Amino acid sequence: MDDAIRALAALLRPATRILVFTGAGMSTESGIPDFRSPGGVWDRYPIVYFDEFLRDEEARKRYWLRSRETYPVLARAEPNPAHYAIAELERRGKVLAVVTQNIDGLHARAGTSPDKLIELHGNNLHVVCLDCNARTPREAIQAELVAGVEVPRCARCGGLLKNTTVSFGEPLPAEALQRATLAALTCDLCLVIGSSLVVYPAADIPVLAAQQGAPLAIVNATPTPLDATADLVVHARAGAVLPAAVAALD
């Protein structure tokens, strides 16, 4: 492990435009389970695709039933040492962008600046009205769901509400994708943390960074499709590796 930490520090040390790309492995270290795992929420509540959500009241009921169960887990999670290590890299002037697939908002809570943070799949902190675009804190909607409301509606116009997260079959936010693509084209190191790199189109971002010549470092508990082409692969928990590598920069 010490060799891996030294090797990662050696890549971090000269870099000044790091693209940090994070996935579910970051969240699991904060106590958020992998909802896609066998027996998880995705098994108990079938996937609701975006077009189904728009047209079918029963699909909306399933969507909000699942959301009622998952929200408390996300709400009580705290940033872990890897989140804080990324924020420390930014304080040292090394981070170009933090591109995340996660919806938990933990990067922001750990100190990553809004202008550096790109949430490709949105976040679970608010809901948005699909008709008038009004936003409501997710916590307020949770109170309605717990009180027995099956499908909450917009208090302003009565329109459909949806979490500010990207659903299956829904396009990624155009601005977020554009910013992430630009970061991939201009970074001098791509650091992948806690992502299996199998969810597309988000996983195209590290591929693009590597194609334009940036070194690629992957810290993930399990193998990824890009391991064979990466400059460094560390199969370990991010919280055990990244803080030590950042500390080794001194």
C-alpha positions in Angstrom: 0.0 0.0 0.0 2.9 2.4 0.8 4.2 2.0 -2.8 0.7 2.8 -4.2 0.5 5.9 -2.1 3.9 7.1 -3.2 3.1 6.4 -6.8 -0.2 8.3 -6.6 1.6 11.2 -4.8 4.1 11.3 -7.6 1.3 11.8 -10.2 -0.4 14.4 -8.0 2.7 16.5 -7.3 3.3 18.1 -10.7 -0.3 18.3 -11.7 -2.1 21.7 -11.6 -5.3 20.9 -13.6 -6.6 17.7 -12.1 -9.9 16.3 -13.2 -11.3 14.3 -10.3 -14.0 11.8 -11.4 -15.9 10.1 -8.6 -18.5 7.4 -8.4 -20.5 5.3 -6.0 -17.5 3.9 -4.2 -17.1 7.4 -2.6 -20.6 7.2 -1.3 -20.4 3.7 0.1 -17.5 4.9 2.3 -19.9 7.4 3.8 -22.4 4.7 4.7 -24.6 5.0 1.6 -25.3 1.5 0.3 -25.0 0.5 -3.3 -28.8 0.6 -4.1 -28.1 -1.5 -7.2 -26.7 -4.4 -5.3 -28.8 -7.7 -4.9 -31.5 -7.1 -2.4 -31.1 -3.4 -2.6 -33.7 -0.7 -3.3 -33.5 -1.2 -7.1 -34.5 -4.9 -6.5 -37.4 -4.0 -4.4 -38.7 -1.1 -6.5 -38.5 -1.5 -10.3 -36.8 1.2 -12.2 -39.0 4.0 -13.3 -37.9 5.5 -16.6 -38.3 9.2 -17.2 -40.9 8.8 -20.0 -42.9 6.4 -17.7 -42.7 8.9 -14.9 -44.2 11.6 -17.1 -47.1 9.6 -18.4 -48.1 7.2 -15.7 -49.5 8.0 -12.2 -48.7 4.5 -10.9 -45.1 4.9 -12.0 -44.9 8.2 -10.2 -46.2 6.4 -7.0 -43.4 3.8 -7.3 -40.8 6.6 -7.9 -41.8 8.4 -4.8 -42.1 5.3 -2.7 -38.5 4.4 -3.5 -37.4 8.0 -2.9 -39.1 8.0 0.5 -36.9 5.1 1.5 -33.6 6.2 0.1 -33.7 9.9 1.1 -33.1 9.4 4.8 -30.0 7.4 4.0 -28.6 10.2 1.9 -29.6 12.9 4.3 -27.7 11.5 7.3 -24.5 10.6 5.4 -21.4 12.6 6.1 -18.4 13.3 4.0 -15.5 10.9 4.4 -11.7 11.4 4.4 -11.6 11.0 0.6 -14.0 13.9 0.2 -11.9 16.1 2.4 -8.7 15.0 0.6 -10.2 16.2 -2.7 -11.2 19.5 -1.1 -7.6 19.8 0.2 -6.2 19.3 -3.4 -8.4 22.2 -4.5 -7.1 24.4 -1.6 -3.6 23.6 -2.9 -4.6 24.9 -6.3 -4.4 21.6 -8.1 -8.0 20.9 -9.1 -9.6 21.9 -12.4 -12.9 20.2 -11.8 -14.6 17.5 -9.6 -16.9 15.6 -11.9 -19.2 13.2 -9.9 -21.8 10.6 -10.7 -23.0 10.8 -7.1 -26.2 12.6 -6.1 -25.5 12.9 -2.3 -24.1 16.4 -2.2 -21.1 15.3 -0.1 -18.4 16.9 -2.2 -20.0 20.4 -1.6 -20.3 19.7 2.1 -16.6 18.7 2.3 -15.6 22.0 0.8 -15.4 21.5 -2.9 -16.3 24.9 -4.5 -19.5 25.2 -6.6 -17.5 26.5 -9.5 -15.3 23.3 -9.5 -18.1 20.8 -8.9 -19.9 19.2 -11.8 -22.8 16.8 -10.7 -23.5 14.8 -13.9 -26.4 13.0 -12.4 -27.8 16.0 -10.4 -28.3 15.8 -6.6 -31.0 14.7 -4.2 -31.1 18.0 -2.2 -34.0 19.5 -4.0 -37.0 18.7 -6.1 -38.0 20.7 -9.2 -41.4 21.3 -10.7 -41.3 20.1 -14.3 -44.0 22.7 -15.2 -42.9 26.0 -13.6 -39.3 25.1 -12.6 -39.8 26.1 -9.0 -37.4 24.3 -6.6 -38.3 23.0 -3.1 -35.9 21.5 -0.5 -36.1 17.7 -0.7 -36.5 17.6 3.1 -39.9 19.4 2.9 -41.1 16.8 0.3 -40.0 14.0 2.6 -42.3 15.3 5.3 -45.2 15.1 2.8 -44.3 11.6 1.8 -44.0 10.4 5.4 -47.4 12.0 6.1 -49.0 9.8 3.4 -48.8 11.8 0.2 -48.1 9.4 -2.6 -47.3 11.8 -5.4 -46.4 15.3 -4.2 -47.3 18.3 -6.4 -45.9 21.8 -6.8 -47.2 24.2 -4.2 -47.0 27.0 -6.8 -48.7 25.6 -9.8 -49.8 22.0 -9.1 -47.3 20.6 -11.6 -45.3 17.4 -11.4 -42.4 17.4 -9.0 -39.3 15.3 -9.5 -36.0 15.0 -7.6 -33.2 17.1 -9.2 -31.5 13.8 -10.2 -31.2 12.3 -13.6 -33.6 9.4 -14.1 -33.1 6.4 -16.4 -33.8 7.5 -19.9 -33.4 11.2 -19.1 -30.5 13.1 -20.8 -27.7 14.3 -18.7 -27.8 18.1 -18.0 -26.4 19.7 -21.1 -24.4 22.4 -19.2 -22.9 19.8 -16.7 -21.9 17.5 -19.6 -20.3 20.4 -21.5 -18.3 21.6 -18.5 -17.1 18.0 -17.8 -16.1 17.5 -21.5 -14.1 20.8 -21.4 -12.3 19.7 -18.2 -11.5 16.3 -19.9 -9.9 18.2 -22.8 -7.8 20.5 -20.7 -6.8 18.5 -17.6 -3.2 17.4 -16.9 -4.3 14.4 -14.8 -7.5 12.4 -14.6 -8.0 10.9 -11.1 -10.8 8.3 -11.0 -12.0 7.5 -7.5 -14.7 5.0 -6.6 -16.2 4.5 -10.0 -16.6 1.2 -11.8 -16.6 3.2 -15.1 -19.5 1.2 -16.6 -22.3 3.8 -16.4 -22.4 5.8 -19.7 -22.3 8.5 -20.9 -20.6 9.7 -17.7 -17.8 7.1 -18.0 -16.8 8.7 -21.4 -15.3 11.6 -19.5 -12.1 9.7 -18.2 -11.8 8.0 -21.6 -11.8 11.4 -23.3 -9.2 12.7 -20.8 -6.9 9.7 -21.5 -7.4 10.1 -25.2 -6.1 13.7 -25.1 -3.0 12.6 -23.3 -3.7 13.1 -19.6 -2.2 10.5 -17.3 -5.0 8.3 -15.8 -5.0 7.1 -12.2 -7.7 4.9 -10.8 -8.5 4.3 -7.2 -11.3 1.8 -6.9 -12.0 -1.3 -4.8 -12.7 -3.5 -7.9 -11.3 -3.6 -11.4 -12.6 -1.3 -14.1 -12.7 -1.5 -17.9 -9.9 1.2 -18.1 -7.4 -0.6 -15.7 -5.4 -1.9 -18.6 -4.7 1.5 -20.1 -4.3 3.5 -16.8 -1.0 4.9 -15.7 -1.7 3.8 -12.1 -4.4 1.5 -10.6 -4.9 1.1 -6.9 -7.5 -1.5 -5.8 -8.3 -0.1 -2.3 -10.7 2.2 -0.5 -10.3 5.8 -1.4 -10.4 6.9 2.2 -7.4 4.7 2.9 -5.3 5.9 -0.1 -6.2 9.5 -1.1 -5.6 11.3 2.2 -2.3 9.6 2.6 -1.3 10.5 -0.9 -2.2 14.2 -0.4 -0.3 14.3 2.9 2.7 12.9 1.1 2.8 15.9 -1.2 4.4 18.0 1.7 
